[in-house]
Amino acid sequence: MGSNESRVIKPELALRRAVHALGLRYRVSVRPLPALRRTPDIVFTRVEVAVFVDGCFWHGCPEHHTTEATNAQHWAEKIRRNRERDAETDRLLTVAGWLAIRVWEHENLREAARRIAVQVQARRGQQQSRAAPRNPRNTRNRRDTG
C-alpha cells in the first residue's frame, strides 16, 4: 500500500483552479486532524474548512453510480465502506470544529467553488467577530498615564 500514489483527478484540479480564481488560497495534502489518516483535497487551515471531491463511482453517487457486473458483491461492499468512512470523516471533523464540504465530481465546479467561497468567508467573519474588541480609548501606553 505504501507504493500507492495519490492521484489527482481532473475535477479536483478544475475545482482548485476555480477556487483560486475567486481569490481564495488553500493548502493541499494536509491532514486537518493529524491523528486521522484522511486527507481532504483542499484545506483552508485558518478557518478550518476541508473540501473533498468525491468520485461518482468510488463514493456511490446517487445520480451516476452504476453497479459492476463482475464481482458485484465485492464492489457493493467497497462502496458501502467508502460511504461509511466519508460519514465518519465528516462527523470527526465536525466534532473537532471543522466544516467538511463534499463536492461530487459531476457538479458544476464553478458553482461548487462559489459555494466553498461563501462558507470560507462566513467562517472568516465568525472568527473576526469572536476576536477581542479593541477599545479605542485604551490606546495609550501604560507609562503615559501620568
C-alpha angles and dihedrals in degrees: 000000000000091000093056107109124211110251121213111217124214095248090054092053091046091051091049090052092048093048091047091049088058089060097256120137120206144166130246130207093022124135110221090204110034093208091054112083095211123103123201120219094237126021129192099194100184095054095032100238121149121193124200124191105208121203114228095231100041096044100037103248109207090221104042110016114119127192118243117242093208116066091351095171092055093050094044089054092046092053092045091054091047091053092047090050090049091052091047091049091051091048094049092048091049092050089052091052098259128130115227116204120191122200123188115227090237095055123109097267096205089057090046090051090052090049089052092047091053091053094045092049091047091053091047088053091050090052092051093049090051092052115104110272114244118236107220091199092058097062098111122101113252090242090059094063093097 
